[in-house]
């Protein structure tokens, strides 16, 4: 998945903290004391590691190290105290904006353990992309709930389970039910609009692209991707024939790979923070691109920036609105 990975060196204080904490779940000497969670019955969840994590009650001070999990928190009404790569999140995930007081804890996958510790979180939500050593360091001072953020065999189901798990930890089950019901309603409404426009069964190819030294690498969102699944539920047909990866359901091709698509609606996303448009600018004057039937027919659509295609119900509602407007008007 797209995202810069910048290694953040641990400060001396945190290094000492980690060494002191090795082999124990007790707070090490010098670590900030995490405040007691909000009162209420104990909450126990089982995370993606099969590990049970127990809280004294619903928590309020959360840190999110992957953007989809952050989106779930904000959508449920829990503003996290810390988020990995705040600037990146704000550019790519506009469905659930952060407030100005959210602390940036570094990049996804390699956050600043010291910054997280200073926030005294009740819980840290992470994904298996985090290495076990970093998770162990965080668990020295705060509970960590590890969540699989994507599953190409059941993309929408995984999204639902993640929303419900975050809601269970934060005591926001009612808000989760409302959020998911809103998503279901948006899918049903979008499918009606697609069908009313006579587009049911229309073939669509969704992609993004990266320019590297003038060469364009294209990421195809296959049937197993979250976008592919939602698109199918709208009554459209995914035109990508290749198999995607097991988590995100994406595959890689190049401009020559587009020649197999035929007559499709070609829809892509990018973001102005990435620089030039990879398709309009990157393929300007490219003879293969210009020969494609969907290019010649004008069936190429860039979706608005800021719709996170690996996100949650809020981002998927944005996508449904955008794709139905783009195709059905």
FENJO-V771281 format. One record per helix or strand of 2 or more residues. SS is the DSSP state (H for helix, E for strand). FROM is the first residue (numbers start at 0). TO is the last residue. Records with the same first field share a line. If there is no record, write none. Layout:
# FENJO-V771281
SS=FROM-TO ; FROM-TO
This chain:
# FENJO-V771281
H=11-20 ; 66-74 ; 85-91 ; 112-117 ; 131-138 ; 154-169 ; 172-195 ; 225-232 ; 254-259 ; 271-273 ; 286-290 ; 292-295 ; 312-327
E=42-45 ; 51-54 ; 61-63 ; 81-82 ; 102-103 ; 105-106 ; 109-110 ; 122-125 ; 142-145 ; 202-211 ; 214-220 ; 236-237 ; 249-252 ; 264-267 ; 299-301
